């Protein structure tokens, strides 16, 4: 699996993306299968469209599974 930085604000770390992924080793990363991974955009800027994990969009919102707890000093 490939590690992808959350701060790049791409589909892989967006709450709207429905592709295969998992949280990375740190809250600052998400793991994707490969560079060509795709998934549907659900209710985002490209709603209903198939999008690559590394695509960008102005409607990006952090995937909640990547958000550290409020009392986490990483925030």
C-alpha positions as YAML, in Angstrom:
chain: A
units: angstrom
residues:
- id: 1
  name: UNK
  ca: [0.00, 0.00, 0.00]
- id: 2
  name: UNK
  ca: [1.09, 3.57, -0.66]
- id: 3
  name: UNK
  ca: [1.12, 6.30, 1.96]
- id: 4
  name: UNK
  ca: [-0.51, 9.55, 0.87]
- id: 5
  name: UNK
  ca: [-0.13, 12.84, 2.78]
- id: 6
  name: UNK
  ca: [-3.40, 14.31, 4.08]
- id: 7
  name: UNK
  ca: [-2.16, 17.88, 3.67]
- id: 8
  name: UNK
  ca: [-2.25, 17.43, -0.11]
- id: 9
  name: UNK
  ca: [-6.07, 17.46, 0.16]
- id: 10
  name: UNK
  ca: [-6.74, 14.81, -2.47]
- id: 11
  name: UNK
  ca: [-9.62, 12.36, -2.84]
- id: 12
  name: UNK
  ca: [-7.84, 9.64, -0.85]
- id: 13
  name: UNK
  ca: [-8.19, 11.68, 2.35]
- id: 14
  name: UNK
  ca: [-11.63, 13.20, 1.60]
- id: 15
  name: UNK
  ca: [-14.82, 12.15, 3.39]
- id: 16
  name: UNK
  ca: [-16.67, 12.11, 0.05]
- id: 17
  name: UNK
  ca: [-14.41, 9.51, -1.63]
- id: 18
  name: UNK
  ca: [-15.62, 5.90, -1.58]
- id: 19
  name: UNK
  ca: [-12.50, 4.12, -2.81]
- id: 20
  name: UNK
  ca: [-10.36, 1.51, -1.00]
- id: 21
  name: UNK
  ca: [-8.19, 3.06, 1.72]
- id: 22
  name: UNK
  ca: [-7.27, 2.92, 5.36]
- id: 23
  name: UNK
  ca: [-5.85, 5.36, 7.90]
- id: 24
  name: UNK
  ca: [-2.06, 5.61, 7.76]
- id: 25
  name: UNK
  ca: [0.45, 5.19, 10.56]
- id: 26
  name: UNK
  ca: [-0.06, 8.83, 11.59]
- id: 27
  name: UNK
  ca: [-3.06, 11.20, 11.42]
- id: 28
  name: UNK
  ca: [-1.19, 12.97, 8.62]
- id: 29
  name: UNK
  ca: [-1.44, 10.05, 6.17]
- id: 30
  name: UNK
  ca: [-3.85, 7.68, 4.46]
- id: 31
  name: UNK
  ca: [-2.99, 4.38, 2.77]
- id: 32
  name: UNK
  ca: [-4.19, 3.59, -0.75]
- id: 33
  name: UNK
  ca: [-3.69, 0.42, -2.80]
- id: 34
  name: UNK
  ca: [-1.81, 2.11, -5.64]
- id: 35
  name: UNK
  ca: [-1.58, 5.30, -7.69]
- id: 36
  name: UNK
  ca: [-4.43, 4.22, -9.96]
- id: 37
  name: UNK
  ca: [-6.97, 3.43, -7.19]
- id: 38
  name: UNK
  ca: [-10.40, 4.82, -7.99]
- id: 39
  name: UNK
  ca: [-13.68, 5.21, -6.19]
- id: 40
  name: UNK
  ca: [-16.95, 7.09, -6.41]
- id: 41
  name: UNK
  ca: [-17.36, 10.65, -5.22]
- id: 42
  name: UNK
  ca: [-20.30, 10.65, -2.82]
- id: 43
  name: UNK
  ca: [-21.96, 14.05, -2.41]
- id: 44
  name: UNK
  ca: [-18.79, 16.03, -3.15]
- id: 45
  name: UNK
  ca: [-17.89, 18.31, -6.02]
- id: 46
  name: UNK
  ca: [-17.77, 15.38, -8.45]
- id: 47
  name: UNK
  ca: [-20.82, 13.56, -7.00]
- id: 48
  name: UNK
  ca: [-21.55, 10.35, -8.86]
- id: 49
  name: UNK
  ca: [-18.25, 10.36, -10.76]
- id: 50
  name: UNK
  ca: [-15.45, 7.82, -10.49]
- id: 51
  name: UNK
  ca: [-12.35, 9.64, -9.17]
- id: 52
  name: UNK
  ca: [-8.72, 8.64, -8.70]
- id: 53
  name: UNK
  ca: [-7.29, 8.66, -5.18]
- id: 54
  name: UNK
  ca: [-4.88, 11.45, -6.10]
- id: 55
  name: UNK
  ca: [-7.44, 13.74, -7.76]
- id: 56
  name: UNK
  ca: [-8.07, 17.21, -6.34]
- id: 57
  name: UNK
  ca: [-11.31, 19.11, -5.83]
- id: 58
  name: UNK
  ca: [-12.44, 22.34, -4.17]
- id: 59
  name: UNK
  ca: [-14.98, 20.44, -2.03]
- id: 60
  name: UNK
  ca: [-12.38, 18.42, -0.07]
- id: 61
  name: UNK
  ca: [-13.27, 17.60, 3.55]
- id: 62
  name: UNK
  ca: [-11.13, 15.54, 5.90]
- id: 63
  name: UNK
  ca: [-12.14, 11.88, 6.11]
- id: 64
  name: UNK
  ca: [-13.41, 11.54, 9.73]
- id: 65
  name: UNK
  ca: [-11.36, 8.37, 10.36]
- id: 66
  name: UNK
  ca: [-8.21, 10.50, 9.98]
- id: 67
  name: UNK
  ca: [-9.30, 13.13, 12.49]
- id: 68
  name: UNK
  ca: [-7.47, 12.61, 15.82]
- id: 69
  name: UNK
  ca: [-9.48, 12.86, 19.05]
- id: 70
  name: UNK
  ca: [-9.91, 16.39, 20.44]
- id: 71
  name: UNK
  ca: [-7.60, 15.67, 23.41]
- id: 72
  name: UNK
  ca: [-4.83, 14.40, 21.07]
- id: 73
  name: UNK
  ca: [-1.78, 16.72, 21.24]
- id: 74
  name: UNK
  ca: [-1.19, 16.23, 17.47]
- id: 75
  name: UNK
  ca: [-4.03, 18.67, 16.69]
...
